[in-house]
Amino acid sequence: MTDRVPIRRLPTGVPGLDAVLGGGVPEFSFNVVAGAPGAGKTTLVQQIMFALARADRPALFFTVLGEPPLKMLRYQQQFEFFDVAKVNASVRFINLAKEALAGGLDDVLKRIIQEVEAASPGIVVVDSFRSVMQAIERQNGSHNLQHFIQELGMRLTGWQATTFLVGEFQLAETDNHPIFTVADGLVWLYQSLDRNSMVRKMHVMKMRGQAPIPGLHTFRITNHGIQVFPRLIAGPPETPAVGGAGRTEPRAPRLSVGVTALDEMLGGGIPSGYSMLVAGPSGSGKSVLATGFIREGVRRGEPGVIAVFEKRPREYAQTNAIDLEQGARNGQVAIIHTRPLDLSIDETLHELTDAIHRLKARRVVIDSLSGFELALAPTFREDFRESLYRLVAALTDMGLTVMMTAELEDSYTDLRFSPHGTAFLTDAIIVQRYVELDGQFKRVMAVVKVRASDHSKDLRVFEISADGIVVGERIEDYQGLLTGSPHAVSPGNRLTPRRPNARRPKA
Amino acid sequence: MAADASATAAAARRLCEHFAHQLTPLIGDAGVTAICARSLHLAQRHFPELASVRPFNHSAGPLAPLQSFLEQQEPTAATEVAVVVLATASELLASFIGESLTTRLLREAWPDDFAADTNEETT
């Protein structure tokens, strides 16, 4: 038997925020939402307030000396969450400018308490509390400020209100302001500038009674309001079995990649739940292979999601000569073309998982890592490898089989599989190269690695036909193909890709 | 005549008071003063004599000078001025915070007038 008091957590109505907070806002908590001007503080608290306010749980929104309330009402009602029907019903706005300017501390506290006791609100917001504090400090000094905050916190919590104090605080102030000690929850909002891009970030510095997700979480403000993209927590300490490493479970079923001969080279297809990198130079057929992987999944009743970072979805489907659009119409394929140049990994994962859950997808393609890196805001590019690791881990932990493509500059002096140093993150690698044979450019392909599985070591020529990839014979008559200077080891033989009777492996 | 003027001024005062009473908690004294000042300025197109009405820094509230002005007018003129100023203020408010929210607030400020409108519409 336990005598612990249960703490009810209120859903904030801000997508992604409940997860970040550790399950929602604790009821009757006393919270500070801090950040620089334009960080999204007022939008965040109003979105929460309108989501929570109802007839039996009214909300009071005290405006003080910050943004003039007339303007605040004008701009905030542009957001979809701003429900005009709730104003003066379950949501009341009360201006305290007069008390703050004329009477100072005592009048402000008295008026807040008076309104709270009259309305018994479930939600109380003071915006901006910073201006209240400045007025108090000017008049009474820090001793009274501490007393004021203690008193306010106790009275509001005692009156069963969940409170949000909004303020333009500086990070350096967290050391010496009593508000940060008294507060149960402290949420900091930032605008992170890097070169020409701006990314909004949120940090829950504390949330008493529960465990928020640590670190910085990106968020966006649209006409829907704020959407938070919780930071992925994945990596060796938390997820030791990421990407198939150290798997000891019974043999995973294998998925066909849509090319019979390549399935054979992989040792019978790609093990389910693996991540695979397809690396090759521009035009080598990476996207064709990746979309063929999705098409094969559709054929087998395994929906797929493609994240395209280079071409637009329609162009992508057309370029790759497969009926992806039809698959999309049937709800078996989702093509995600995300907003480029200011993405975060977490936002990308959110869009992917949204589509994955909607389609109950089994296969995911990221085409390509080079485009993905470019689409990220500069601030995230520096951590691309670590971020990609978290993304791949999250997807494979969900049981998805992931195929990623990587643009690889053809180099005959340096055999690399990824310009991002990401090859080690994946469970399987297929490399495509151009070679010159008999006065022609030929495409060749090899399976470099399939973790914990036998696979072919052959280097095989392939062609791209209207139906997709056609793998030919192993090149036996030449050596030094990867050096760019092959030489024949036995004369006479000419290389002619063999067209298999059926491209698809037996199910 | 004086009684009529006084009654009109009283009615106008009541409307003004309710208007200010409803809006002051929401947008503060400064917000109500700003709306009144702009409304009086715009209403001068119809009533240039409103130029003498200054809503700022008045201890009895920003609409008190208008109420004093109305008490000095003929009943018909006072009614016309009050209607124009308050209608202008309502339109101005709607231009800032939208018609929906404005209607909601003014319905609470002037419930009788909205009820009368509703009755007229339904009969």
Boltz contact constraints between the chains, C-beta under 6 A:
constraints:
  - contact:
      token1: [A, 69]
      token2: [B, 27]
      max_distance: 6.0
  - contact:
      token1: [A, 70]
      token2: [B, 27]
      max_distance: 6.0
  - contact:
      token1: [A, 70]
      token2: [B, 31]
      max_distance: 6.0
  - contact:
      token1: [A, 70]
      token2: [B, 96]
      max_distance: 6.0
  - contact:
      token1: [A, 73]
      token2: [B, 97]
      max_distance: 6.0
  - contact:
      token1: [A, 74]
      token2: [B, 96]
      max_distance: 6.0
  - contact:
      token1: [A, 74]
      token2: [B, 97]
      max_distance: 6.0
  - contact:
      token1: [A, 77]
      token2: [B, 98]
      max_distance: 6.0
  - contact:
      token1: [A, 84]
      token2: [B, 100]
      max_distance: 6.0
  - contact:
      token1: [A, 84]
      token2: [B, 101]
      max_distance: 6.0
  - contact:
      token1: [A, 87]
      token2: [B, 101]
      max_distance: 6.0
  - contact:
      token1: [A, 93]
      token2: [B, 26]
      max_distance: 6.0
  - contact:
      token1: [A, 94]
      token2: [B, 25]
      max_distance: 6.0
  - contact:
      token1: [A, 95]
      token2: [B, 25]
      max_distance: 6.0
  - contact:
      token1: [A, 95]
      token2: [B, 28]
      max_distance: 6.0
  - contact:
      token1: [A, 97]
      token2: [B, 28]
      max_distance: 6.0
  - contact:
      token1: [A, 98]
      token2: [B, 29]
      max_distance: 6.0
